[in-house]
Amino acid sequence: MGKATTTVCPGDLGQTLQTLMQTIRERKTADPLKSYTAKLFAGEIDQLLKKIGEESTELVMAVKDNDPHHIRYEAADLLYHLLVVLERSGVSLEEVAGELNARM
């Protein structure tokens, strides 16, 4: 588990996810030796899925510890890796939003 970030200001989640997804798209063809995101795209899908499992487990442990700062940190890690999975799978944020909207 990583160390929680200490200087965090509230933000707009929708805008942040859009900006992060654009950054992921831009970095997916970068040099995997210089970009962690590019490395996730170049590697086997199983490695990325393993990372999703790892980040999910770390989030669960932070929740069990009732540590809001660590929960925030691990949730951000999980969201980042989830966005990489979505991009790699060809699923857009708009499609996910549509799915969530259909459930309300």
Steps between C-alpha positions, in 0.01 A plus 500: 500500500617846417518798729198730493547839339492779757417804286170432325241757396144410397446464126241425235509122455344504153752750368787323671403164348467657153843664530660184636347289222643742242842473664474120495413509127800724430742283696387156381735513201793654688819312579414234760841556658410864568123482564325277753178541303667387177646203689147399606386509136805313369485223757278196521139567601545262794757735652253788482223287645733394781558869572123558519476219754791640700356851508156367594648306789693806620179702494322232700779503759488880527124482558548229763754729671242782488765737363331763279828638363621157399157410360522808277852408390417139417170595330700731272742216416211268421325763285819564301550131427129460421528781244795321339291180481210692344725665239676174422159331460357775281234606752449876539414696812183608321397136464562439871300815582219372279504166680482673839225733380298203379513355850361807674 
